[in-house]
Amino acid sequence: MTSDRRVTVSTGSRLHFGLLTHRPNSGREFGGVGVMIDSPGWTVTASAANDVSDADRIVVAENAAAACPETESRVARIVERFRQIPDANIPALKINVTSAIPSHRGLGSGTQLALATARAINDCLDLGPASASKLAELTGRGLRSAVG
């Protein structure tokens, strides 16, 4: 299942216009209204690690690390979630993050990073069709909020 393909995914951000109670019995605590904007955004590139090491390499550009210090650990958790897919046989990966959304500013940085990383890995390794909803479930997004 290894691939020489390199996949880059770029995102925008999401502006929240308010949080609303959203069917609290559904398991989600919040909903709301928002709009996507072009920037700031994430740029994430995934490829097989094509070296003798069996270790993943996560490289976060200095500007991205400054905007979102937890980028490397978040990406590592997403890679681990892919490794938990039965029979997926995920090889060592190289993930480069070259631009970021500042964290904790209400711009959807966590959701956008999770979905961009998951899409890049999924498509790089040609794991088959995956909707945004499936990738959100795989990465643990959308559990509390329907805003993302």
TIVO-2410 file (N, C-alpha, C; in nm, 3 decimals):
# residues 148
REC num residu      c1      c2      c3 atome chaine
REC   1      M   0.082  -0.119   0.000     N      A
REC   1      M   0.000   0.000   0.000    CA      A
REC   1      M   0.086   0.125   0.000     C      A
REC   2      T   0.218   0.113   0.006     N      A
REC   2      T   0.301   0.232   0.007    CA      A
REC   2      T   0.291   0.301  -0.128     C      A
REC   3      S   0.324   0.427  -0.128     N      A
REC   3      S   0.309   0.509  -0.245    CA      A
REC   3      S   0.422   0.609  -0.252     C      A
REC   4      D   0.461   0.645  -0.374     N      A
REC   4      D   0.559   0.752  -0.392    CA      A
REC   4      D   0.488   0.886  -0.410     C      A
REC   5      R   0.358   0.882  -0.400     N      A
REC   5      R   0.279   1.003  -0.419    CA      A
REC   5      R   0.295   1.098  -0.301     C      A
REC   6      R   0.294   1.226  -0.333     N      A
REC   6      R   0.296   1.331  -0.232    CA      A
REC   6      R   0.167   1.411  -0.253     C      A
REC   7      V   0.095   1.432  -0.144     N      A
REC   7      V  -0.032   1.505  -0.153    CA      A
REC   7      V  -0.026   1.626  -0.061     C      A
REC   8      T  -0.060   1.741  -0.115     N      A
REC   8      T  -0.066   1.865  -0.039    CA      A
REC   8      T  -0.210   1.911  -0.030     C      A
REC   9      V  -0.252   1.946   0.090     N      A
REC   9      V  -0.387   1.997   0.114    CA      A
REC   9      V  -0.373   2.133   0.179     C      A
REC  10      S  -0.445   2.231   0.125     N      A
REC  10      S  -0.449   2.366   0.182    CA      A
REC  10      S  -0.592   2.398   0.223     C      A
REC  11      T  -0.605   2.465   0.336     N      A
REC  11      T  -0.737   2.501   0.386    CA      A
REC  11      T  -0.748   2.652   0.404     C      A
REC  12      G  -0.866   2.694   0.435     N      A
REC  12      G  -0.890   2.829   0.485    CA      A
REC  12      G  -0.921   2.818   0.634     C      A
REC  13      S  -0.991   2.917   0.685     N      A
REC  13      S  -1.034   2.919   0.825    CA      A
REC  13      S  -1.185   2.933   0.830     C      A
REC  14      R  -1.239   2.921   0.949     N      A
REC  14      R  -1.383   2.937   0.967    CA      A
REC  14      R  -1.407   3.043   1.073     C      A
REC  15      L  -1.490   3.139   1.041     N      A
REC  15      L  -1.531   3.241   1.139    CA      A
REC  15      L  -1.664   3.199   1.200     C      A
REC  16      H  -1.673   3.202   1.332     N      A
REC  16      H  -1.797   3.171   1.402    CA      A
REC  16      H  -1.878   3.299   1.417     C      A
REC  17      F  -2.007   3.290   1.396     N      A
REC  17      F  -2.097   3.403   1.420    CA      A
REC  17      F  -2.186   3.381   1.540     C      A
REC  18      G  -2.161   3.276   1.613     N      A
REC  18      G  -2.237   3.251   1.734    CA      A
REC  18      G  -2.255   3.103   1.757     C      A
REC  19      L  -2.258   3.067   1.884     N      A
REC  19      L  -2.285   2.930   1.922    CA      A
REC  19      L  -2.429   2.919   1.968     C      A
REC  20      L  -2.494   2.814   1.927     N      A
REC  20      L  -2.633   2.790   1.962    CA      A
REC  20      L  -2.644   2.651   2.022     C      A
REC  21      T  -2.739   2.632   2.112     N      A
REC  21      T  -2.766   2.497   2.159    CA      A
REC  21      T  -2.823   2.421   2.041     C      A
REC  22      H  -2.767   2.304   2.019     N      A
REC  22      H  -2.803   2.227   1.901    CA      A
REC  22      H  -2.847   2.087   1.943     C      A
REC  23      R  -2.976   2.066   1.953     N      A
REC  23      R  -3.031   1.935   1.989    CA      A
REC  23      R  -2.944   1.867   2.095     C      A
REC  24      P  -2.947   1.915   2.217     N      A
REC  24      P  -2.859   1.861   2.321    CA      A
REC  24      P  -2.871   1.709   2.339     C      A
REC  25      N  -2.984   1.651   2.303     N      A
REC  25      N  -3.000   1.505   2.317    CA      A
REC  25      N  -2.928   1.429   2.206     C      A
REC  26      S  -2.873   1.500   2.107     N      A
REC  26      S  -2.804   1.434   1.997    CA      A
REC  26      S  -2.661   1.395   2.034     C      A
REC  27      G  -2.613   1.442   2.150     N      A
REC  27      G  -2.476   1.415   2.189    CA      A
REC  27      G  -2.382   1.529   2.155     C      A
REC  28      R  -2.429   1.623   2.075     N      A
REC  28      R  -2.350   1.741   2.043    CA      A
REC  28      R  -2.402   1.856   2.127     C      A
REC  29      E  -2.310   1.931   2.183     N      A
REC  29      E  -2.350   2.039   2.272    CA      A
REC  29      E  -2.377   2.170   2.200     C      A
REC  30      F  -2.312   2.191   2.084     N      A
REC  30      F  -2.319   2.321   2.020    CA      A
REC  30      F  -2.345   2.309   1.871     C      A
REC  31      G  -2.398   2.414   1.817     N      A
REC  31      G  -2.412   2.432   1.673    CA      A
REC  31      G  -2.390   2.580   1.651     C      A
REC  32      G  -2.403   2.626   1.529     N      A
REC  32      G  -2.386   2.768   1.506    CA      A
REC  32      G  -2.383   2.802   1.360     C      A
REC  33      V  -2.351   2.924   1.335     N      A
REC  33      V  -2.343   2.976   1.201    CA      A
REC  33      V  -2.201   3.027   1.180     C      A
REC  34      G  -2.148   3.005   1.063     N      A
REC  34      G  -2.013   3.051   1.035    CA      A
REC  34      G  -1.992   3.064   0.886     C      A
REC  35      V  -1.875   3.112   0.850     N      A
REC  35      V  -1.840   3.127   0.709    CA      A
REC  35      V  -1.692   3.095   0.693     C      A
REC  36      M  -1.658   3.033   0.581     N      A
REC  36      M  -1.518   3.003   0.552    CA      A
REC  36      M  -1.453   3.127   0.490     C      A
REC  37      I  -1.325   3.148   0.527     N      A
REC  37      I  -1.244   3.254   0.468    CA      A
REC  37      I  -1.116   3.192   0.414     C      A
REC  38      D  -1.055   3.257   0.317     N      A
REC  38      D  -0.937   3.201   0.249    CA      A
REC  38      D  -0.813   3.189   0.337     C      A
REC  39      S  -0.793   3.284   0.426     N      A
REC  39      S  -0.673   3.278   0.508    CA      A
REC  39      S  -0.702   3.342   0.644     C      A
REC  40      P  -0.625   3.303   0.744     N      A
REC  40      P  -0.511   3.211   0.739    CA      A
REC  40      P  -0.558   3.069   0.714     C      A
REC  41      G  -0.466   2.982   0.680     N      A
REC  41      G  -0.500   2.843   0.653    CA      A
REC  41      G  -0.384   2.750   0.679     C      A
REC  42      W  -0.414   2.622   0.677     N      A
REC  42      W  -0.314   2.517   0.692    CA      A
REC  42      W  -0.266   2.474   0.554     C      A
REC  43      T  -0.139   2.438   0.544     N      A
REC  43      T  -0.087   2.369   0.427    CA      A
REC  43      T  -0.012   2.247   0.481     C      A
REC  44      V  -0.062   2.130   0.444     N      A
REC  44      V  -0.010   2.003   0.495    CA      A
REC  44      V   0.023   1.914   0.376     C      A
REC  45      T   0.145   1.858   0.376     N      A
REC  45      T   0.187   1.765   0.271    CA      A
REC  45      T   0.221   1.632   0.335     C      A
REC  46      A   0.167   1.524   0.276     N      A
REC  46      A   0.194   1.388   0.326    CA      A
REC  46      A   0.259   1.306   0.216     C      A
REC  47      S   0.356   1.224   0.257     N      A
REC  47      S   0.419   1.128   0.167    CA      A
REC  47      S   0.471   1.012   0.251     C      A
REC  48      A   0.500   0.900   0.183     N      A
REC  48      A   0.564   0.790   0.254    CA      A
REC  48      A   0.705   0.835   0.291     C      A
REC  49      A   0.758   0.790   0.403     N      A
REC  49      A   0.886   0.838   0.454    CA      A
REC  49      A   1.006   0.785   0.375     C      A
REC  50      N   0.991   0.700   0.280     N      A
REC  50      N   1.095   0.653   0.186    CA      A
REC  50      N   1.238   0.661   0.234     C      A
REC  51      D   1.265   0.623   0.355     N      A
REC  51      D   1.403   0.611   0.402    CA      A
REC  51      D   1.413   0.484   0.484     C      A
REC  52      V   1.527   0.455   0.536     N      A
REC  52      V   1.546   0.328   0.607    CA      A
REC  52      V   1.480   0.327   0.744     C      A
REC  53      S   1.443   0.440   0.795     N      A
REC  53      S   1.380   0.448   0.926    CA      A
REC  53      S   1.234   0.405   0.919     C      A
REC  54      D   1.188   0.343   1.025     N      A
REC  54      D   1.046   0.308   1.034    CA      A
REC  54      D   0.969   0.416   1.109     C      A
REC  55      A   1.034   0.525   1.140     N      A
REC  55      A   0.972   0.631   1.220    CA      A
REC  55      A   0.905   0.735   1.131     C      A
REC  56      D   0.796   0.789   1.180     N      A
REC  56      D   0.733   0.901   1.111    CA      A
REC  56      D   0.820   1.024   1.128     C      A
REC  57      R   0.813   1.112   1.028     N      A
REC  57      R   0.881   1.241   1.037    CA      A
REC  57      R   0.776   1.349   1.021     C      A
REC  58      I   0.759   1.427   1.124     N      A
REC  58      I   0.666   1.540   1.120    CA      A
REC  58      I   0.749   1.666   1.127     C      A
REC  59      V   0.742   1.744   1.021     N      A
REC  59      V   0.822   1.866   1.010    CA      A
REC  59      V   0.725   1.984   1.008     C      A
REC  60      V   0.739   2.072   1.107     N      A
REC  60      V   0.652   2.188   1.118    CA      A
REC  60      V   0.737   2.313   1.096     C      A
REC  61      A   0.703   2.391   0.995     N      A
REC  61      A   0.776   2.514   0.967    CA      A
REC  61      A   0.770   2.607   1.088     C      A
REC  62      E   0.873   2.687   1.103     N      A
REC  62      E   0.884   2.776   1.219    CA      A
REC  62      E   0.762   2.867   1.234     C      A
REC  63      N   0.716   2.924   1.122     N      A
REC  63      N   0.599   3.013   1.128    CA      A
REC  63      N   0.473   2.937   1.170     C      A
REC  64      A   0.461   2.811   1.128     N      A
REC  64      A   0.345   2.731   1.165    CA      A
REC  64      A   0.350   2.693   1.313     C      A
REC  65      A   0.470   2.658   1.362     N      A
REC  65      A   0.486   2.624   1.503    CA      A
REC  65      A   0.458   2.745   1.592     C      A
REC  66      A   0.495   2.864   1.546     N      A
REC  66      A   0.469   2.985   1.624    CA      A
REC  66      A   0.318   3.014   1.630     C      A
REC  67      A   0.248   2.989   1.521     N      A
REC  67      A   0.104   3.015   1.517    CA      A
REC  67      A   0.025   2.912   1.599     C      A
REC  68      C   0.073   2.788   1.597     N      A
REC  68      C   0.003   2.680   1.666    CA      A
REC  68      C   0.106   2.585   1.725     C      A
REC  69      P   0.153   2.612   1.847     N      A
REC  69      P   0.261   2.532   1.907    CA      A
REC  69      P   0.231   2.383   1.920     C      A
REC  70      E   0.106   2.346   1.925     N      A
REC  70      E   0.071   2.205   1.942    CA      A
REC  70      E   0.057   2.129   1.809     C      A
REC  71      T   0.100   2.188   1.699     N      A
REC  71      T   0.083   2.126   1.567    CA      A
REC  71      T   0.144   1.987   1.560     C      A
REC  72      E   0.269   1.972   1.600     N      A
REC  72      E   0.336   1.842   1.586    CA      A
REC  72      E   0.262   1.732   1.663     C      A
REC  73      S   0.222   1.760   1.785     N      A
REC  73      S   0.154   1.657   1.864    CA      A
REC  73      S   0.016   1.626   1.807     C      A
REC  74      R  -0.053   1.726   1.755     N      A
REC  74      R  -0.183   1.701   1.693    CA      A
REC  74      R  -0.170   1.614   1.569     C      A
REC  75      V  -0.070   1.642   1.485     N      A
REC  75      V  -0.048   1.562   1.365    CA      A
REC  75      V  -0.011   1.419   1.404     C      A
REC  76      A   0.073   1.403   1.504     N      A
REC  76      A   0.112   1.269   1.549    CA      A
REC  76      A  -0.010   1.188   1.595     C      A
REC  77      R  -0.104   1.252   1.664     N      A
REC  77      R  -0.225   1.181   1.707    CA      A
REC  77      R  -0.310   1.138   1.587     C      A
REC  78      I  -0.314   1.220   1.484     N      A
REC  78      I  -0.392   1.184   1.365    CA      A
REC  78      I  -0.327   1.065   1.293     C      A
REC  79      V  -0.195   1.067   1.281     N      A
REC  79      V  -0.124   0.954   1.220    CA      A
REC  79      V  -0.153   0.827   1.299     C      A
REC  80      E  -0.151   0.835   1.431     N      A
REC  80      E  -0.179   0.719   1.515    CA      A
REC  80      E  -0.320   0.667   1.492     C      A
REC  81      R  -0.415   0.756   1.473     N      A
REC  81      R  -0.553   0.713   1.447    CA      A
REC  81      R  -0.559   0.633   1.315     C      A
REC  82      F  -0.483   0.675   1.215     N      A
REC  82      F  -0.479   0.598   1.090    CA      A
REC  82      F  -0.420   0.459   1.115     C      A
REC  83      R  -0.323   0.449   1.201     N      A
REC  83      R  -0.260   0.319   1.230    CA      A
REC  83      R  -0.357   0.224   1.302     C      A
REC  84      Q  -0.462   0.278   1.359     N      A
REC  84      Q  -0.561   0.195   1.427    CA      A
REC  84      Q  -0.668   0.141   1.333     C      A
REC  85      I  -0.666   0.181   1.207     N      A
REC  85      I  -0.762   0.129   1.109    CA      A
REC  85      I  -0.725  -0.018   1.082     C      A
REC  86      P  -0.819  -0.109   1.102     N      A
REC  86      P  -0.789  -0.250   1.078    CA      A
REC  86      P  -0.742  -0.275   0.934     C      A
REC  87      D  -0.635  -0.352   0.920     N      A
REC  87      D  -0.580  -0.394   0.791    CA      A
REC  87      D  -0.531  -0.279   0.703     C      A
REC  88      A  -0.509  -0.160   0.758     N      A
REC  88      A  -0.465  -0.047   0.675    CA      A
REC  88      A  -0.315  -0.052   0.646     C      A
REC  89      N  -0.234  -0.110   0.735     N      A
REC  89      N  -0.089  -0.124   0.713    CA      A
REC  89      N  -0.025   0.009   0.671     C      A
REC  90      I  -0.035   0.108   0.756     N      A
REC  90      I   0.016   0.243   0.728    CA      A
REC  90      I   0.168   0.244   0.742     C      A
REC  91      P   0.240   0.286   0.637     N      A
REC  91      P   0.386   0.292   0.644    CA      A
REC  91      P   0.432   0.413   0.724     C      A
REC  92      A   0.562   0.422   0.747     N      A
REC  92      A   0.617   0.544   0.807    CA      A
REC  92      A   0.585   0.660   0.713     C      A
REC  93      L   0.545   0.770   0.771     N      A
REC  93      L   0.501   0.885   0.692    CA      A
REC  93      L   0.591   1.006   0.717     C      A
REC  94      K   0.596   1.091   0.617     N      A
REC  94      K   0.656   1.222   0.633    CA      A
REC  94      K   0.544   1.323   0.615     C      A
REC  95      I   0.523   1.404   0.716     N      A
REC  95      I   0.419   1.508   0.711    CA      A
REC  95      I   0.489   1.641   0.727     C      A
REC  96      N   0.471   1.730   0.631     N      A
REC  96      N   0.525   1.866   0.637    CA      A
REC  96      N   0.409   1.963   0.656     C      A
REC  97      V   0.421   2.050   0.753     N      A
REC  97      V   0.321   2.154   0.776    CA      A
REC  97      V   0.392   2.287   0.752     C      A
REC  98      T   0.349   2.359   0.650     N      A
REC  98      T   0.420   2.482   0.613    CA      A
REC  98      T   0.345   2.610   0.643     C      A
REC  99      S   0.216   2.600   0.671     N      A
REC  99      S   0.143   2.719   0.716    CA      A
REC  99      S   0.034   2.673   0.812     C      A
REC 100      A  -0.007   2.764   0.900     N      A
REC 100      A  -0.098   2.727   1.008    CA      A
REC 100      A  -0.201   2.835   1.034     C      A
REC 101      I  -0.309   2.791   1.097     N      A
REC 101      I  -0.410   2.880   1.153    CA      A
REC 101      I  -0.373   2.900   1.300     C      A
REC 102      P  -0.367   3.023   1.348     N      A
REC 102      P  -0.338   3.043   1.491    CA      A
REC 102      P  -0.441   2.969   1.577     C      A
REC 103      S  -0.393   2.901   1.680     N      A
REC 103      S  -0.483   2.823   1.764    CA      A
REC 103      S  -0.556   2.911   1.865     C      A
REC 104      H  -0.669   2.862   1.909     N      A
REC 104      H  -0.749   2.924   2.015    CA      A
REC 104      H  -0.792   3.066   1.981     C      A
REC 105      R  -0.830   3.085   1.855     N      A
REC 105      R  -0.877   3.217   1.811    CA      A
REC 105      R  -1.017   3.210   1.750     C      A
REC 106      G  -1.080   3.093   1.757     N      A
REC 106      G  -1.214   3.078   1.700    CA      A
REC 106      G  -1.214   3.067   1.549     C      A
REC 107      L  -1.104   3.020   1.492     N      A
REC 107      L  -1.094   3.007   1.346    CA      A
REC 107      L  -1.102   2.862   1.298     C      A
REC 108      G  -1.131   2.770   1.388     N      A
REC 108      G  -1.143   2.630   1.350    CA      A
REC 108      G  -1.010   2.563   1.324     C      A
REC 109      S  -0.905   2.605   1.392     N      A
REC 109      S  -0.772   2.553   1.364    CA      A
REC 109      S  -0.762   2.402   1.385     C      A
REC 110      G  -0.821   2.350   1.491     N      A
REC 110      G  -0.812   2.207   1.519    CA      A
REC 110      G  -0.883   2.123   1.415     C      A
REC 111      T  -1.003   2.161   1.381     N      A
REC 111      T  -1.079   2.086   1.282    CA      A
REC 111      T  -1.012   2.093   1.145     C      A
REC 112      Q  -0.969   2.212   1.107     N      A
REC 112      Q  -0.906   2.226   0.975    CA      A
REC 112      Q  -0.776   2.146   0.966     C      A
REC 113      L  -0.694   2.148   1.073     N      A
REC 113      L  -0.571   2.068   1.072    CA      A
REC 113      L  -0.603   1.920   1.065     C      A
REC 114      A  -0.697   1.875   1.145     N      A
REC 114      A  -0.732   1.733   1.146    CA      A
REC 114      A  -0.779   1.687   1.008     C      A
REC 115      L  -0.869   1.762   0.947     N      A
REC 115      L  -0.923   1.721   0.818    CA      A
REC 115      L  -0.819   1.732   0.706     C      A
REC 116      A  -0.735   1.837   0.710     N      A
REC 116      A  -0.631   1.851   0.607    CA      A
REC 116      A  -0.530   1.737   0.617     C      A
REC 117      T  -0.488   1.704   0.739     N      A
REC 117      T  -0.390   1.597   0.758    CA      A
REC 117      T  -0.450   1.463   0.718     C      A
REC 118      A  -0.572   1.438   0.760     N      A
REC 118      A  -0.638   1.312   0.725    CA      A
REC 118      A  -0.657   1.298   0.575     C      A
REC 119      R  -0.698   1.405   0.509     N      A
REC 119      R  -0.718   1.399   0.362    CA      A
REC 119      R  -0.585   1.374   0.294     C      A
REC 120      A  -0.479   1.442   0.337     N      A
REC 120      A  -0.347   1.425   0.276    CA      A
REC 120      A  -0.298   1.280   0.291     C      A
REC 121      I  -0.311   1.224   0.411     N      A
REC 121      I  -0.268   1.086   0.435    CA      A
REC 121      I  -0.353   0.989   0.355     C      A
REC 122      N  -0.483   1.003   0.362     N      A
REC 122      N  -0.575   0.914   0.292    CA      A
REC 122      N  -0.546   0.911   0.142     C      A
REC 123      D  -0.530   1.029   0.083     N      A
REC 123      D  -0.510   1.035  -0.062    CA      A
REC 123      D  -0.369   0.995  -0.102     C      A
REC 124      C  -0.270   1.028  -0.020     N      A
REC 124      C  -0.132   0.989  -0.047    CA      A
REC 124      C  -0.119   0.838  -0.053     C      A
REC 125      L  -0.183   0.770   0.039     N      A
REC 125      L  -0.173   0.624   0.047    CA      A
REC 125      L  -0.282   0.553  -0.032     C      A
REC 126      D  -0.367   0.632  -0.100     N      A
REC 126      D  -0.474   0.576  -0.182    CA      A
REC 126      D  -0.559   0.476  -0.104     C      A
REC 127      L  -0.608   0.522   0.011     N      A
REC 127      L  -0.687   0.436   0.098    CA      A
REC 127      L  -0.833   0.428   0.057     C      A
REC 128      G  -0.869   0.491  -0.052     N      A
REC 128      G  -1.006   0.484  -0.101    CA      A
REC 128      G  -1.085   0.609  -0.067     C      A
REC 129      P  -1.206   0.616  -0.119     N      A
REC 129      P  -1.289   0.735  -0.097    CA      A
REC 129      P  -1.316   0.757   0.052     C      A
REC 130      A  -1.309   0.881   0.093     N      A
REC 130      A  -1.339   0.916   0.232    CA      A
REC 130      A  -1.404   1.053   0.234     C      A
REC 131      S  -1.527   1.058   0.280     N      A
REC 131      S  -1.600   1.185   0.290    CA      A
REC 131      S  -1.542   1.266   0.405     C      A
REC 132      A  -1.574   1.394   0.405     N      A
REC 132      A  -1.532   1.481   0.517    CA      A
REC 132      A  -1.588   1.428   0.648     C      A
REC 133      S  -1.710   1.376   0.646     N      A
REC 133      S  -1.770   1.320   0.768    CA      A
REC 133      S  -1.693   1.199   0.817     C      A
REC 134      K  -1.650   1.113   0.725     N      A
REC 134      K  -1.573   0.995   0.764    CA      A
REC 134      K  -1.437   1.036   0.822     C      A
REC 135      L  -1.372   1.134   0.760     N      A
REC 135      L  -1.243   1.182   0.810    CA      A
REC 135      L  -1.259   1.250   0.946     C      A
REC 136      A  -1.369   1.324   0.963     N      A
REC 136      A  -1.395   1.387   1.093    CA      A
REC 136      A  -1.413   1.281   1.201     C      A
REC 137      E  -1.486   1.176   1.170     N      A
REC 137      E  -1.505   1.067   1.266    CA      A
REC 137      E  -1.371   1.000   1.298     C      A
REC 138      L  -1.292   0.972   1.196     N      A
REC 138      L  -1.162   0.907   1.215    CA      A
REC 138      L  -1.070   0.990   1.304     C      A
REC 139      T  -1.074   1.122   1.289     N      A
REC 139      T  -0.984   1.210   1.364    CA      A
REC 139      T  -1.043   1.259   1.496     C      A
REC 140      G  -1.165   1.218   1.526     N      A
REC 140      G  -1.226   1.256   1.653    CA      A
REC 140      G  -1.282   1.397   1.655     C      A
REC 141      R  -1.308   1.455   1.539     N      A
REC 141      R  -1.366   1.589   1.533    CA      A
REC 141      R  -1.518   1.579   1.531     C      A
REC 142      G  -1.584   1.687   1.575     N      A
REC 142      G  -1.729   1.693   1.571    CA      A
REC 142      G  -1.800   1.616   1.681     C      A
REC 143      L  -1.727   1.580   1.787     N      A
REC 143      L  -1.791   1.504   1.894    CA      A
REC 143      L  -1.874   1.591   1.986     C      A
REC 144      R  -1.826   1.712   2.017     N      A
REC 144      R  -1.899   1.803   2.106    CA      A
REC 144      R  -1.976   1.907   2.029     C      A
REC 145      S  -1.927   1.944   1.910     N      A
REC 145      S  -1.980   2.058   1.840    CA      A
REC 145      S  -2.017   2.023   1.698     C      A
REC 146      A  -2.124   2.083   1.651     N      A
REC 146      A  -2.162   2.068   1.511    CA      A
REC 146      A  -2.117   2.190   1.432     C      A
REC 147      V  -2.033   2.273   1.492     N      A
REC 147      V  -1.987   2.395   1.425    CA      A
REC 147      V  -1.880   2.365   1.321     C      A
REC 148      G  -1.789   2.275   1.353     N      A
REC 148      G  -1.674   2.246   1.267    CA      A
REC 148      G  -1.710   2.190   1.135     C      A
***
